[in-house]
Amino acid sequence: MERKNRFLFAILFSIIGILTTIIVILLLSNYIAIARPAFDLIRIVDGLVEQDVRVLLLLLFPIYFTVFFILTIPVALLMTLFNKISRTATYELGVFSTGEGFSTIKMIRRSVVPALFALSFAEIFLKLIPDWIFNIPVIEHSTAGNFLPIYDPLQTILGALISLVASIVIFAPTWILNDSGIVTQVKPNQMTARRCPDTEGIGRWFSNLFGGFA
């Protein structure tokens, strides 16, 4: 029963988060449609802001599942191969037996880092190439105070949802690797020098690398 409950709470948390995000996006797009009825937010989608948002949401969620199921294992294999080749002089691969326990809190924590990564990546992306995807409105000084508090959050959230595709490609394989117990450890012949024994999961190594960016 406890095993089922931990999945139930994690699923409920995910559903609440997804619904909240969708509601906020729809509300913000509605406010923009009221403020600027003829505004086209997304360049690659025909229609005005509300239609743009709905089309983007309908496209993104199937893409998330497709990317997860198709790319997770191949990318995990590439990560393992890269780690083996790049650290072969000092480290060797091994497999440790892992326990079966995995709490609800840990499940939720796993989802936080990819979300932060998507948000950080979106902010950088929007600053470097702001008008590749989103139309940047011409705003007069007198109306900026009313429009920007609506436009900026919507652009950031949608940018993060788009970046979440890359986040899934990067972080989902690390979950597989962490659960598999694949680790790198210092080769015995390297322990003749004064150094601490070092054993680390491949998934943890990559998640720490990209998690630091997040």
BANU-13123 format. One record per atom (N, C-alpha, C): x, y, z; residue in three letters. Coordinates in steps of 0.001 Angstrom, whole numbers, plus 500000, padded with zeros to 6 digits. Atoms other than C-alpha are relative to their C-alpha. Example, Ala and Ser with C-alpha at 12.3 -4.5 7.8 and 13.67 -1.06 7.14 Angstrom:
BEGIN
500890498810500000ala
512300495500507800ala
500900501200500000ala
499180498810499940ser
513670498940507140ser
499230501090500730ser
This chain:
BEGIN
500827498794500000met
500000500000500000met
500867501265500000met
499096498859499933glu
502847502366500896glu
500673500241498656glu
499360499884501314arg
504483501621497531arg
499085500709499012arg
500950499360500898lys
501311502657495695lys
499802501469500365lys
500234498625499558asn
500876505789497820asn
501086500951499521asn
498920499103500402arg
504297507172496948arg
499861500404498533arg
500237499665501408phe
503469506965493235phe
498775500889499857phe
501228499222500059leu
499999508376493862leu
500273501466500319leu
499688498622499620phe
501345511480495623phe
500837500692498930phe
499161499413501048ala
503980512038492940ala
499174500333498759ala
500863499762501161ile
501367511718490182ile
499079501189500249ile
500871498873499658leu
499000514102491979leu
500775501315499960leu
499152498806500031phe
501845516599492423phe
500242500443498559phe
499754499687501408ser
502604516391488695ser
498753500561499333ser
501257499541500606ile
498957516784487692ile
499675501419500442ile
500277498656499482ile
498515519811489958ile
500937501022499358ile
499038499091500621gly
501690521386488576gly
499679500282498544gly
500326499836501421ile
500678520786484954ile
498751500857499823ile
501248499238500110leu
497140522106485440leu
500207501460500391leu
499726498624499576thr
498395525171487315thr
500727500768498905thr
499245499353501078thr
500863525945484531thr
499094500341498819thr
500908499765501129ile
498206525573481832ile
499036501140500304ile
500957498949499624ile
495729527772483723ile
500669501371499981ile
499280498721499979val
498326530507484292val
500288500474498576val
499702499640501391ile
499341530430480615ile
498747500506499290ile
501244499595500663leu
495745530637479413leu
499501501345500520leu
500425498716499433leu
494957533490481798leu
500858501146499465leu
499113498950500505leu
498017535480480741leu
499745500288498524leu
500278499794501426ser
497272534920477057ser
498671500718499802ser
501290499317500086asn
493693536042477637asn
500148501483500327asn
499769498595499652tyr
494883539232479328tyr
500683500747498853tyr
499324499366501134ile
497200539948476391ile
499026500206498846ile
500994499876501072ala
494354539294473936ala
499061501171500255ala
500856498858499661ile
492268541864475798ile
500760501311499804ile
499200498774500105ala
495104544405475926ala
500355500319498551ala
499635499817501410arg
496155543833472295arg
499322498911499173arg
500779501045500684pro
493493541935470333pro
500670499434498752pro
499414500461501268ala
495563541689467118ala
501433499495500161ala
498596500361499773phe
498838540564468725phe
500244498523499697phe
499578501367500328asp
500525537464467266asp
501265499707500803asp
498893500231499074leu
502823536030469953leu
501108499142499399leu
499011500977500455ile
504556533075468262ile
500106500063498478ile
499788499805501432arg
506079533548464823arg
499617498775499175arg
500151501211500809ile
505883529916463683ile
498594499421500057ile
501376500486499884val
502210529487464611val
499064501063499452val
500977499067500547asp
499433531086462604asp
498933500310501045asp
501062499620499084gly
496829533001464538gly
500468501018501019gly
499701499017498971leu
496663535415467436leu
500444499308501280leu
499302500497498814val
498037535018470938val
499312498799500647val
500679501116499331glu
495351532727472399glu
500097498716499184glu
499857501179500855gln
495436530382469422gln
501449499513499992gln
498582500375499951asp
499255530452469458asp
500292499131501217asp
499738500708498743val
499316529310473075val
499373498616499983val
500677501307500020arg
496781526510472585arg
500713499026499064arg
499300500871500954val
498576525141469522val
501329499534500578val
498704500360499418leu
501934525236471310leu
499843498945501092leu
500226500984498937leu
500559523354474325leu
499613498643499424leu
500410501267500620leu
498920520741472104leu
501172499291499329leu
498828500604500642leu
502232520189470306leu
501018499504501017leu
498898500294499086leu
504553520171473302leu
499797498730500814leu
500190501149499111phe
502968517531475529phe
500226498663499287phe
499630501240500712pro
503065514759472878pro
501497499908499720pro
498558500007500251ile
506644515811472087ile
500753499537501238ile
499348500430498755tyr
507622515367475748tyr
500012498480500111tyr
500102501457499853phe
506361511780475828phe
500795499284498907phe
499267500629501105thr
507830510956472415thr
501502500033500252thr
498571499853499718val
511262512296473338val
500418499084501141val
499665500833498838phe
511195510473476679phe
500113498531499612phe
500029501435500297phe
510291507066475280phe
500982499600498895phe
499121500351501120ile
512468507231472150ile
501471500265500307ile
498607499571499868leu
515640509028473258leu
500658499668501336leu
499408500166498667thr
516123508200476947thr
501084498928500031thr
499022501096499948ile
517884504841476558ile
501175500243499050ile
498841499703500861pro
520002505795473485pro
500921501077500574pro
499164498944499420val
521186508986475206val
500734499485501233val
499329500603498839ala
521937507006478380ala
501205499174499555ala
498874500773500538leu
524126504682476301leu
501128500919499534leu
498983499041500444leu
525911507667474741leu
500719500633501190leu
499380499448498792met
526503509150478196met
500986499008500609met
499114501033499461thr
527980505855479381thr
501260499876499156thr
498857500111500909leu
530212505628476311leu
500923501203500133leu
499194498785499849phe
531369509240476664phe
500784499969501306phe
499337500052498701asn
532144508764480341asn
501134498984500009asn
498979501055500044lys
534059505558479675lys
501229500456499210lys
498884499578500853ile
536170507067476879ile
500769501166500627ile
499352498784499495ser
536861510420478539ser
500747499768501308ser
499359500222498695arg
537885508915481900arg
500697498642500079arg
499487501372500023thr
539361505597480801thr
501388499868500612thr
498641500094499467ala
542904506435481944ala
500012499775501507ala
499994500046498534thr
541915506691485606thr
498862499178500579thr
501197500631499439tyr
538442505204486048tyr
499588498782499181tyr
500591501155500662glu
536727501941485230glu
498523499926500361glu
501432500136499760leu
533054501101484959leu
499723498828500920leu
500444501085499139gly
531282498992487528gly
498504500102500201gly
501433500010499718val
527767498063488591val
499805499641501463val
500314500246498600phe
526568498323492172phe
498526499621500124phe
501390500373499732ser
523430496693493475ser
499328501129500777ser
500718498899499346thr
520901499376494429thr
498748499474500683thr
501229500371499300gly
517991499204496824gly
498767500346499188gly
501254499761500717glu
514363499350495774glu
499230501187500556glu
500726498893499391gly
513250502125498112gly
500228501312499264gly
499906498694500660phe
512492505474496506phe
498782500809500423phe
501108499283499370ser
510396507992498415ser
499358501012499056ser
500708498979500773thr
507873510501497112thr
500812501283499905thr
499194498777499987ile
510146513381498133ile
501109499922498962ile
498925500157500982lys
512972511995496007lys
499462500074498575lys
500614499901501329met
510628511621493041met
499750501459499624met
500294498594500263ile
509568515247493371ile
501292500783499790ile
498717499304500144arg
513164516421493830arg
500625499729498633arg
499471500314501333arg
514088514652490605arg
499426500922498936arg
500650499167501015ser
511638516828488714ser
500376501471500118ser
499717498582499772val
512843520116490213val
501178500474499152val
498790499573500718val
516324520246488635val
499745500155498496val
500301499782501423pro
515113519650485034pro
499141501233499751pro
500839498812500161ala
512480522342485541ala
500828501275500123ala
499130498833499840leu
515086524819486803leu
500949500151498814leu
499130499963501176phe
517390523871483932phe
499251500599498812phe
500805499479501111ala
514598524556481419ala
499775501497500153ala
500229498577499752leu
513889527911483048leu
501268500809499739leu
498726499299500208ser
517573528928483065ser
500366500042498519ser
499681500079501421phe
518097527754479490phe
499107500935499197phe
500938499124500706ala
514987529630478366ala
500384501461500165ala
499612498611499766glu
516176532867479976glu
501201500385499140glu
498829499726500838ile
519539532634478199ile
499598500050498526ile
500445500081501386phe
517864531648474925phe
499243501263499597phe
500809498827500314leu
515400534535475086leu
500839501273499965leu
499137498812500002lys
518161537026475849lys
500882500042498751lys
499095500041501147leu
520412535869472987leu
499258500179498677leu
500760499930501258ile
517807535401470267ile
498518500189500329ile
501353499795499482pro
514612536964471613pro
498896499940498961pro
501073499885500989asp
512750537337468323asp
499986498857498985asp
500044501141500911trp
513371533939466678trp
498668499266500092trp
501251500728499786ile
510252532371468167ile
498867500953500340ile
501044499094499527phe
508335535168469869phe
500109501355499313phe
500040498636500511asn
507263538444468345asn
500173500970501167asn
499768498999498967ile
508590541344470404ile
499134501216499686ile
500909498893500314pro
505864543984470627pro
500683501355500149pro
499565498612499848val
506523547665470138val
499158500615501107val
500720499539498811ile
505630549173473481ile
500329501462500261ile
499809498603499641glu
505129552828474209glu
500220500108501504glu
499667499821498582his
506379554147477515his
498744500087500863his
501223499800499217ser
502867555022478628ser
499252498698500261ser
500730501267499839thr
501575551450478171thr
500881498866500495thr
499080501071499603ala
504675549484479198ala
499660499438501369ala
500302500449498641gly
503637549348482849gly
498829499051500071gly
501160500892500006asn
500388547580481955asn
500237498725499200asn
499845501145500906phe
501633545251479210phe
501136499066500402phe
498832500833499700leu
505078544020480295leu
499781499031501158leu
500240500976498924pro
503912542458483599pro
499176498792499559pro
500740501139500550ile
501684540220481453ile
500848499262498971ile
499248500605501105tyr
503944539641478454tyr
501239499245500476tyr
498736500610499573asp
507237538881480223asp
499811498643500683asp
500198501326499395pro
505921536066482470pro
499535498949498998pro
500491500963500990leu
504085534451479552leu
501133499548499086leu
498869500349500862gln
507169534579477333gln
500977499078500733gln
499073500822499220thr
509330533105480118thr
499462498590500198thr
500595501322499770ile
506915530261480890ile
499992499182498712ile
500024500726501275leu
506464529337477229leu
501414499631499551leu
498611500318500324gly
510219529548476676gly
500513498824500811gly
499595501120499149ala
510751527199479619ala
499357498695499540ala
500673501212500491leu
508182524738478239leu
500667499485498726leu
499282500421501208ile
509999524710474895ile
501355499400500378ile
498686500487499558ser
513363524270476647ser
499897498684500756ser
500181501239499251leu
511899521406478669leu
500260498771499129leu
499677501110500914val
512322519210475575val
501476499631500145val
498562500246499818ala
516108519618475851ala
500291499478501394ala
499795500439498616ser
515877519159479606ser
499673498523500171ser
500360501421499931ile
514134515795479198ile
501074499149499341ile
498942500741500698val
516770514665476696val
501229499849500886val
498794500019499174ile
519513515518479201ile
499799499231501302ile
500136500506498632phe
518064514491482562phe
499321498637500103phe
500656501311499920ala
515809511495481839ala
501004498846499921ala
498999501076500007pro
518837509328480882pro
500759499873501316pro
499294500087498718thr
520510510235484183thr
499174499241501027thr
500845500782499085trp
517514508775486027trp
500181498510499744trp
499788501409500350ile
517937505509484143ile
501354499516500511ile
498651500383499578leu
521661505448484884leu
500105499912501520leu
499980500058498536asn
521151506227488569asn
499317498740500513asn
500745501184499557asp
518594503442488924asp
500704498705499627asp
499326501223500453ser
520790500961487057ser
501198499637500868ser
498848500277499145gly
523663501304489520gly
501336500039499291gly
498733499911500734ile
526317501952486843ile
500843501132500585ile
499128499021499355val
529268503737488450val
501369500008499322val
498577499975500337thr
532819504817487692thr
500778499995501307thr
499164500055498808gln
535511504018490215gln
501469500014499591gln
498574499891500296val
539239504672490399val
500594498606499820val
499355501291500247lys
541289501833488934lys
500973499666501134lys
499085500390498912pro
543299499824491487pro
501430500479499781pro
498612499593500239asn
546577500719489770asn
500224501498500188asn
499881498570499753gln
545807504406490332gln
500075500319501487gln
500019499775498561met
545619503942494098met
501393499952500615met
498633499958499476thr
549400503731494417thr
500402501432500344thr
499764498594499669ala
549405507540494429ala
499124500388501186ala
500780499547498849arg
548092509477497400arg
498720500664499492arg
501287499474500429arg
544442509968496521arg
498888499248500711arg
501144500630499347cys
541047509228498010cys
499304499068499017cys
500830500840500869pro
538995506344496639pro
498813500818499491pro
501047499183500622asp
536413507780494277asp
499064499101499215asp
501036500758500704thr
533209506047493233thr
498786500898499830thr
501137499121500271glu
530387507948491569glu
499160499433498872glu
500898500441501054gly
527339507029489540gly
500129500877498766gly
499907499219501239ile
527489508061485894ile
498842500989499904ile
501149499105500029gly
523998509484486117gly
500170501179500930gly
499771498917499052arg
524948511497489191arg
501028500996499455arg
498960499126500551trp
528043512858487418trp
499408500970498978trp
500616499137501010phe
526000514171484491phe
498957500926500618phe
501028499156499385ser
523126515436486657ser
500632501118500818ser
499288498933499288asn
525611517355488831asn
500555501033499023asn
499433499103501009leu
527235518802485714leu
498953500983499485leu
501046499136500546phe
524001520117484218phe
499164500642501100phe
500729499414498878gly
522348520686487599gly
500666501261500512gly
499301498783499611gly
525049523231488399gly
499607501176499129gly
500481498948500905phe
523948525197485344phe
498612500464500417phe
501366499663499586ala
520343525043486546ala
500002500852501250ala
